[in-house]
Amino acid sequence: MGLPSGPAGTWPYEWQVGWRYLRAGRGARHNRFINFIAGFSMLGIALGVAALVVVLSVMNGFQKEVRDRMLDVIAHVEVHDTGGGELMRSGALAAAVRREGAVLASAPFVQLQALVGNGETLRGALLRGIVPAEDARVTPLVGRLVAAGDAGMKALVPGSQALVLGVELARALGLKAGDPVAVVLPPAAAHAGTAAETAPRTLRFTLAGTFEAGHYEYDSAFGYLHLADAAALLGLPGPLALQLRLRDPLAAPEVAARLAAELGYQATVRDWTQANRTWFEAVHLQKRMLGLILVLIVAVAAFNLVSTLVMTVTDKRADIAILRTLGASPRSIMGIFFVQGAAASVVGTAAGVTLGLVIALNIGRIVPAIEHALGTTLLPASIYFISRMPSLPLASDIVPIALASLALAFVATLYPSWRASRVRPAVELRGE
């Protein structure tokens, strides 16, 4: 066997021989077996990379879907006047909001915790008092309902004693539009003196309509009433809070920090990232841990290349000896087998990224087909907040996955390549 040659500009012979070794094996049975093992190594890398791409894409999509549906119902920033209403009455709170250039719109609101019930069935709910026309500029869900002429939102007028509840909450209570609803308010701690003052208050409302946010937490435990009715329930002269919509939701923490610094101790400012903070942190931690586990799976597949290359080196010892006698240096021999392993890792990684992207981009059709075939639900809305499998492949995830896979495979080729470079030509040729 001689050194490969060719016209000027062809690849170095180390690359040519390494690629030839990767494609060899159509003759002798032992060569076919080596190629069989090499194929399984590439398949293992491809499946590991594909699994990593799919899992991280689904977790990205899951996080984005829940975040978007959450921001469909809640404001980007809430500012509560905790100084007895002085900031609201003096206009200082509204003036501070107007000076903040990142704010697109604001609306007053009153929020209260209550039990809503029908007969003997009671459910906890977060009720928000709003002025629909003003809240429509801040909350996309209310904006859509108002724009569509929703009967429930039209019914929210001062003194109407009307409620608009999440569709899951209404279903759990067995309510439909027009039915009476009992609203049970806890006693105000400030007035806890006599037995009458410490008893819960029960008021009669009417279900004016329902809404569906697509987020189970809000559909099952959230409702709207008019701001004036909510303020009257709590004995307030008017709203003590503003909700804000920003140009960029991701800037909410910075905007909230600036408003808190300007308004001081008389106001409490909360941004949307503080709602369900524990859930978002848990998802972020799960994403990192799943990524680490799947990277280890890719590492196992990549290091299968060690056995493949060791078998190839053993099979090609005579060829290595001939190359050495023809003038190939140990570094060139090492390069030949490094190219073989690197080519296998590149093919496996490219196939894995391609397969992963195909699955991730079509997960919305694949999962329903699996659910239909198995007759089960893989994503219960009561647990995961959403009922369909989202997916969001990001280059910031896929590029590191591909680079990590290649790096692991390249490291795995070092020992077999070094071992090939240590073959002694005289010993091998004498053995022949």
Buried (B, 14 or more C-beta within 10 A) or exposed (E): EEEBEEEEEEEEBBBBBBBEBBEBBEEEEEBEEBBEBBBEBBBBBBBBBBBBBBBBBBBBBBBBBBBBBBBBBBBBBBBBBBBEBEBBBEEBBBEBBEEBEBBEBBBBBBBBEBBBBBEEEBBEBBBBBBBBEBBBBBBBBBBBBBEEEBEBBBBBEEEBBBBBBBBBBBBBBEBEBEEEBBBBBEBEEEEEEEEEEEEEEEBEBBBBBBBEBBBBBBBBBBBBBBBBBBBBBEEBEEBBBBBBBBEEBEBBEEBBEBBBEBBEEBBBBBBBBBBBEEBBEEBEEEBEEBBEEBBEBBBEBBBBBBBBBBBBBBBBBBBBBBBBEEEBEBEBBBBBBBBBBBBBBBBBBBBBBBBBBBBBBEBEEBBEEEBEEEEEEEBEBEEBBBEBBBBBBEEEBBEBBBEBBBEBBBBBBBEBBBBBBEBEBEEBBEEE
